[in-house]
Amino acid sequence: MVAPVCTGWVVLAGTDFGGYVVQMHTDGDGISRGPAADTGAGADRWAELVRLLHADTDTLVTEFLRRVHQIRPYAAGVVPAERVEADAVASFDYLLRRIGGLPVPDRVWRTGPEVGRDRAHREVPLEDLATAVRLDFRVLWNALRDRAGPDDVALLVDRVEDVWAVVENYTSTIQIAYLEETARMARERRRERSTLVARLLASTEPEPAEVHRVALALGVEETAPMLVAAGPAPDRAALRSCAELLAASGRTVHVQEEREHTLLLTRWLGTDSTDAGAVTAALGQDVRCGVGPVAHGVAQVPASARMATAIADALPANRVGPHTVRQAWLWLAGSRLGPAAAELAAPIRAGLASARSGEQNRLLETVLGMPRAVRSSRWPPGSIVTATRWSIGCAGSPS
């Protein structure tokens, strides 16, 4: 048998259908054109063949069911047998009406979209669905050939394109309905998930039932370690791009958009402590955000989110990349000083006023780095306190 080569629903090659070899043709726009409708004896004979098939729909359905249960989801019972049979009856009614040029009532027109939406809800893979629907052509063609006589060969050759086009159009209708329903369900799941997460984030001590619902919506265990990152709302595109990359790698990820911040929640695959290297590897170097402590379970996500948003708000405008508490504690502490920050920084900046701009920046970078340096050295404790105060004063005051 010569396999048909299809583009969309157009057959472009010679095709052997049980002994009838048909050479398809297309116009310049690439769309297959069937032969002109017959108005004489050929049309009458075609109508008679279609009526014979319509009267024997049970045989068509039986043959279709035999074939379709060889496709994995149908063999596994993903679609109940009674539903498959009812849809087969309705599908052949629609196809025979179209092939025979008979009226198609609205309820029959709705058959294809209803099949597509149903299979989307049952999560039948789209490829398997299309394979199942295209069985209709093979069943119809074999039935036509069995009922045709020797004088009907030319008629079948003339009509094969019409039958194929009707079945492929029906397949396309079902696929479009399937994709539209899949997209609608995805949007609905996102809305429900966002609503649940928003309620969780607003809680200081979330109820166990609430934690359970959020965990189900996120697709994680209630005790799963979670990483929470937050960025300013204007930077949400960067966090969304990061989320897409994480999702593409198989990570569980959710993006929560709020008025002032965008938050990213993902299952944490690292160690218990949020070290800078692991966070940067997970989120990338270009995402400007605050990262809260790892939440040991969904119930701790609100606390981690509050810390992440506080860090995001405290970061200087020229900072890029993800920042943990360990990296951003100076800016975070400085931001909590409020009006006192300017008063603390005033004498420090007055002493730097005589230095050139480049020297000022180098001095400030040195001062801001002193707490880390003295913590790892043997300097006296008083030096550590002094350095920390200077650093906080500089970090908490506007440049």
C-alpha positions in Angstrom: 0.0 0.0 0.0 1.3 3.5 -0.9 1.0 5.7 2.3 -0.8 9.0 1.7 1.4 12.1 2.2 -0.6 14.8 3.9 -0.2 18.5 4.4 -2.9 19.7 6.7 -5.8 17.8 5.4 -4.6 17.7 1.8 -3.5 14.4 0.1 -0.7 15.1 -2.3 0.4 11.7 -3.6 -0.9 8.7 -5.4 -2.8 6.6 -2.8 -3.8 2.9 -2.9 -7.1 2.3 -1.2 -7.7 -1.5 -1.3 -7.0 -1.9 -5.0 -8.2 1.5 -6.2 -5.1 3.6 -6.9 -6.0 7.3 -6.9 -3.8 10.2 -8.0 -4.7 13.3 -6.0 -4.4 16.8 -7.4 -4.2 20.3 -6.0 -4.6 23.8 -7.3 -2.0 26.5 -7.0 -3.0 27.4 -3.4 -2.1 23.8 -2.3 -5.7 22.9 -1.3 -7.0 19.6 -2.6 -10.0 20.0 -4.9 -12.5 17.2 -5.3 -14.1 16.5 -8.7 -17.1 18.4 -9.7 -20.4 17.1 -8.3 -22.2 14.6 -10.5 -25.7 15.4 -11.5 -26.6 12.2 -13.3 -26.4 8.5 -12.7 -23.2 8.8 -10.8 -24.8 11.1 -8.2 -27.8 8.7 -7.8 -25.5 5.7 -7.3 -23.4 7.6 -4.8 -26.5 8.6 -2.9 -27.6 5.0 -2.9 -24.2 3.8 -1.5 -24.3 6.4 1.2 -27.9 5.4 2.2 -26.7 1.8 2.4 -24.0 2.8 4.9 -26.3 5.0 6.8 -28.8 2.1 7.2 -26.0 -0.1 8.5 -24.3 2.2 10.9 -24.1 -0.5 13.5 -21.7 -2.4 11.4 -19.5 0.7 10.9 -19.5 1.3 14.7 -18.6 -2.3 15.4 -15.6 -2.2 13.1 -14.5 1.2 14.4 -14.6 -0.1 18.0 -12.6 -3.1 17.1 -9.9 -0.8 15.6 -9.9 2.0 18.1 -9.3 -0.3 21.1 -5.9 -1.0 19.7 -4.9 2.6 20.5 -3.4 2.7 24.0 -5.6 5.2 25.8 -8.8 3.5 24.5 -7.4 0.1 25.3 -6.7 1.3 28.8 -10.3 2.5 29.3 -9.4 6.2 29.6 -12.7 6.9 27.7 -15.6 4.7 28.9 -16.8 2.2 26.3 -20.3 3.5 26.2 -19.0 7.0 25.5 -16.7 5.8 22.7 -19.7 3.9 21.1 -22.1 6.9 21.4 -19.5 9.2 19.9 -18.9 6.7 17.0 -22.6 6.6 16.2 -22.8 10.4 16.2 -19.6 10.7 14.2 -20.7 8.4 11.4 -24.0 10.2 11.2 -22.2 13.5 10.7 -19.7 12.1 8.2 -22.3 10.3 6.1 -24.5 13.4 6.0 -21.5 15.4 4.8 -20.4 12.8 2.3 -23.9 12.3 0.9 -24.7 16.0 0.8 -27.6 15.6 3.3 -28.8 18.3 5.7 -26.7 18.5 8.9 -28.8 19.6 12.0 -27.1 21.8 14.6 -27.0 18.9 17.1 -25.0 16.9 14.6 -22.7 19.8 13.8 -21.8 19.9 17.5 -20.5 16.3 17.5 -16.9 17.2 16.6 -16.4 20.0 19.2 -18.0 17.9 21.9 -15.7 14.9 21.2 -12.7 17.3 21.3 -13.7 18.8 24.6 -14.5 15.5 26.1 -11.1 14.0 25.2 -9.3 17.1 26.5 -11.0 16.6 29.9 -10.0 12.9 29.9 -6.4 13.9 28.9 -6.3 11.6 25.9 -3.0 12.6 24.0 -3.9 14.7 21.0 -1.9 12.4 18.6 -3.9 9.4 19.8 -7.1 11.3 19.4 -6.3 12.2 15.8 -5.3 8.6 15.1 -8.7 7.4 16.4 -10.7 9.9 14.4 -8.9 9.1 11.2 -9.9 5.5 11.6 -13.3 6.7 10.4 -11.9 7.1 6.9 -10.6 3.6 6.7 -13.9 2.1 8.1 -16.0 4.2 5.6 -13.8 3.4 2.7 -13.7 -0.4 3.3 -17.5 -0.3 3.7 -18.0 1.5 0.5 -15.7 -0.9 -1.4 -17.5 -3.9 0.0 -20.9 -2.6 -1.2 -19.7 -1.3 -4.6 -20.0 -3.4 -7.7 -17.6 -3.7 -10.6 -19.3 -0.8 -12.4 -18.6 1.5 -9.4 -14.8 1.6 -9.6 -14.7 5.0 -11.5 -17.3 6.4 -9.1 -15.2 5.5 -6.0 -12.0 6.9 -7.7 -13.9 10.2 -8.3 -15.2 10.3 -4.7 -12.2 9.3 -2.6 -11.0 12.9 -2.3 -14.4 14.0 -1.0 -14.5 11.3 1.6 -10.9 12.0 2.7 -11.5 15.8 2.9 -14.6 15.4 5.0 -12.9 13.1 7.5 -9.8 15.4 7.7 -12.0 18.4 8.1 -13.8 16.6 10.9 -10.4 15.7 12.5 -9.3 19.3 12.4 -12.6 20.5 14.0 -12.0 18.0 16.9 -8.4 19.0 17.3 -9.2 22.7 17.4 -11.9 22.1 20.1 -9.4 19.9 22.0 -6.7 22.6 22.0 -9.2 25.4 22.9 -10.5 23.3 25.8 -7.0 22.4 27.0 -6.1 26.1 27.0 -9.3 27.0 28.8 -8.7 24.4 31.5 -5.1 25.5 31.9 -6.2 29.1 32.5 -8.8 28.0 35.0 -6.2 26.0 36.9 -3.9 29.0 37.0 -6.7 31.2 38.3 -7.6 28.7 41.0 -4.0 28.2 42.0 -3.3 31.9 42.1 -6.4 32.4 44.4 -5.3 29.7 46.7 -1.7 31.0 46.9 -2.9 34.6 47.5 -4.9 33.4 50.5 -1.9 31.4 51.8 0.5 34.4 51.5 -1.9 36.6 53.4 -1.9 34.1 56.3 0.6 34.3 59.2 -0.4 30.8 60.5 -2.2 29.0 57.7 -4.7 26.3 58.5 -3.7 22.7 57.7 -6.7 22.4 55.3 -5.5 25.5 53.4 -1.9 24.2 53.3 -3.2 20.9 51.9 -5.2 22.7 49.1 -2.2 24.8 48.1 0.1 21.8 48.0 -2.4 20.0 45.7 -2.7 23.0 43.5 1.1 23.3 43.2 1.6 19.6 42.7 4.0 19.1 45.7 3.9 17.4 49.1 2.9 19.6 52.1 6.3 19.1 53.6 8.2 19.8 50.3 11.0 22.4 50.6 10.1 25.5 48.6 12.2 28.3 47.3 10.5 31.7 47.1 11.9 34.6 45.1 10.3 38.1 44.8 11.0 41.0 42.4 9.4 44.4 41.8 6.2 44.3 39.7 7.9 46.1 36.8 10.5 43.3 36.6 7.9 40.5 36.3 8.9 39.6 32.8 12.4 38.4 34.0 10.9 36.2 36.7 8.3 34.8 34.2 11.2 33.9 31.8 13.0 32.3 34.7 9.8 30.3 35.6 9.5 29.1 32.0 13.1 27.8 32.0 12.5 26.0 35.3 9.3 24.5 34.1 11.0 23.3 30.9 13.5 21.5 33.0 10.8 19.6 34.8 10.7 21.7 38.0 7.4 22.5 39.7 7.0 26.3 39.5 4.3 28.9 40.1 4.4 32.7 39.4 2.2 34.9 41.6 1.6 38.4 40.5 0.6 41.0 43.1 0.2 44.7 43.0 3.8 45.6 44.0 5.7 42.4 43.6 5.9 39.3 41.5 6.7 36.1 43.3 8.2 32.8 42.0 7.6 29.6 44.0 9.4 26.4 43.1 10.3 23.2 44.8 13.8 23.5 46.2 16.2 20.8 45.0 19.2 22.0 46.9 20.4 21.7 50.4 18.5 23.0 53.4 20.4 26.3 53.4 19.8 28.8 50.6 23.4 29.3 49.5 24.1 32.0 46.9 25.7 29.7 44.3 22.8 27.2 44.3 20.2 30.0 44.1 22.1 31.7 41.2 22.3 28.4 39.4 18.5 27.9 39.8 17.3 31.4 39.0 20.1 32.8 36.7 22.4 35.8 37.1 20.1 38.4 35.4 17.0 38.1 37.5 16.9 41.0 40.1 15.1 39.6 43.0 15.1 38.8 46.7 15.2 35.2 47.9 13.7 34.2 51.2 15.0 31.3 53.4 14.0 27.9 52.1 10.5 27.1 53.3 10.5 23.7 55.0 7.0 22.9 53.8 4.2 24.8 52.2 3.1 26.3 55.6 6.4 28.2 55.8 6.0 29.8 52.3 4.3 33.0 53.6 7.2 33.8 56.0 9.7 33.1 53.2 7.7 35.3 50.8 7.7 38.2 53.3 11.4 38.1 53.6 11.9 37.8 49.9 9.8 40.9 49.2 11.6 42.8 51.9 14.9 42.0 50.3 13.6 43.0 46.9 12.5 46.4 48.2 15.8 47.0 49.9 18.1 46.3 47.0 19.8 49.3 45.4 18.6 50.0 41.8 22.0 49.0 40.4 22.0 45.5 41.9 21.3 42.6 39.6 20.9 38.9 40.2 19.1 37.0 43.1 20.0 38.0 46.6 19.6 35.9 49.7 19.4 37.3 53.3 23.1 36.5 53.7 24.0 38.7 50.7 21.5 41.5 51.3 21.4 41.8 55.1 23.2 45.2 55.0 20.6 46.8 52.7 17.8 45.1 54.5 19.0 46.4 57.8 19.6 49.8 56.4 16.1 49.9 54.9 14.6 49.2 58.4 16.3 52.3 59.9 13.8 54.6 58.2 14.5 58.4 58.7 17.4 57.6 61.0 19.4 56.2 58.1 20.0 59.6 56.6 21.1 61.0 60.0 23.5 58.1 60.6 25.0 58.4 57.1 25.3 62.2 57.1 28.7 62.5 59.0 30.1 59.5 57.0 29.3 61.2 53.7 30.5 64.5 54.9 33.9 63.0 55.5 33.9 61.6 51.9 32.8 64.9 50.3 36.4 66.0 49.5 37.2 62.8 47.7 36.7 62.4 43.9 33.7 60.5 42.7 35.7 57.4 41.8 37.5 57.4 45.1 34.1 57.8 47.0 32.8 54.7 45.3 35.9 52.6 46.1 35.8 53.7 49.7 32.1 52.9 50.1 32.6 49.5 48.5 35.5 48.9 51.0 33.4 49.9 54.0 30.4 47.9 52.9 32.6 44.8 52.5 34.3 45.3 56.0 31.7 43.3 58.0 32.3 40.1 56.0 36.1 40.7 56.1 36.2 41.2 59.9 33.9 38.3 60.6 36.4 36.0 58.9 39.5 37.6 60.6 40.8 37.9 64.2 39.9 41.6 64.6 38.7 42.6 68.1 34.9 42.4 68.5 34.6 46.2 68.9 36.1 46.5 65.4 33.4 44.3 64.0 30.6 46.4 65.6 32.1 49.6 64.4 32.5 48.3 60.8 28.9 47.0 60.9 27.5 50.3 62.0 29.4 52.2 59.3 28.2 49.7 56.7 24.6 49.9 57.8 24.8 53.7 57.8 26.1 53.7 54.2 23.7 51.0 53.0 20.6 52.7 54.6 21.2 56.1 53.1 20.4 57.1 49.5 23.5 57.6 47.3 
